[in-house]
Amino acid sequence: MSTFEAAIPVIMAHEGTPTNFWVDDPADPGGETVWGWSMLTIKRLGLTPYDLGLQQSQFTPGCLKKVTKAVCESLYKKYFWNQWGYGNVVDQTAATKMMDSAVNMGPKRCAEFAQRACNTLGATPPLSVDGSLGAKSYAAINACDPEDFVRAFGDEMAAYYERIIIKNPALAKFRKTWLRRSTWGVVPKAES
């Protein structure tokens, strides 16, 4: 079985470095962000400053700079790994890929990518692409060859990023980082 402890270093590496873990890029619709936790996600989940280890009752500009990496990791475990059941995915690379995508694009979109990837790989019966992971989706994911699944999932991620950039060309500055993220864990297909 896959574990959160094996997945979280990948997510944290994609979300920051010890010297670059906080950003507030005007082009980023998520707003101020610390270790991948955007103010948009924080508010969407109804988290308070206290939930993030801050000793204040309201969020203020720049306050996320004080949030620790350990707090962010614990929130990822609670609100992503546990809540969305990525531990149900047997292959570690596939589970990590899914959680990484959920952190970056949201759990519903991640589920849609996984369902489409399974269908691309011939899931029988085909999965409904409904953005909700249940027993059928997890069974289909686990029935796929892990390398093929991660490759198909990465293709879904890359295509989505390109669609975002077409809709909003100002986001093209994130293309290189996004596409690097979409290829994480992907083993190139052997030539036949």
Salt bridges, closest charged atoms under 4 A:
GLU5 OE2 - LYS77 NZ 3.36
GLU15 OE2 - ARG181 NH2 2.66
ASP25 OD2 - LYS173 NZ 2.93
ASP100 OD2 - HIS14 ND1 2.84
ASP100 OD1 - ARG181 NH2 2.67
GLU112 OE2 - LYS108 NZ 3.57
ASP148 OD1 - ARG151 NH1 2.78
GLU156 OE1 - ARG116 NE 2.98
GLU162 OE1 - ARG175 NH2 2.95
